[in-house]
Amino acid sequence: MALTALKESSLTRETLTRLAHHAEALNDPQAVLEFAPLAGWWAAGVGAHREAATLYKLALRFGHTLPPAEHAELLEVYARELDYADRFNDQIHILEKANSFRRL
């Protein structure tokens, strides 16, 4: 019950987004990779797909620090949000990049 309330809370989503942006301002890759994907997930869950794409793109600025499989996974969720935003050309490029990481 509490988890459901948190999942539906815009306050929780906004806090995660703020944490992601503060982490970026501090140039803290570990914190960006912790908070940006989570904030993106929350945004996508409430239908804010452009915001989710922006947050995943933020996380991908530090994707080079991830193992290849995790980097590919992050690229794939970003590509899904690009689909919702009707950015098909970008989506194709990102999926090709994800596939290259999957082959590593």
PyMOL commands that set and color helices and strands:
alter all, ss='L'
color gray80, all
select helices_A, chain A and resi 2-8+10-25+29-45+49-60+63-65+68-84+88-102
alter helices_A, ss='H'
color red, helices_A
deselect
rebuild
show_as cartoon
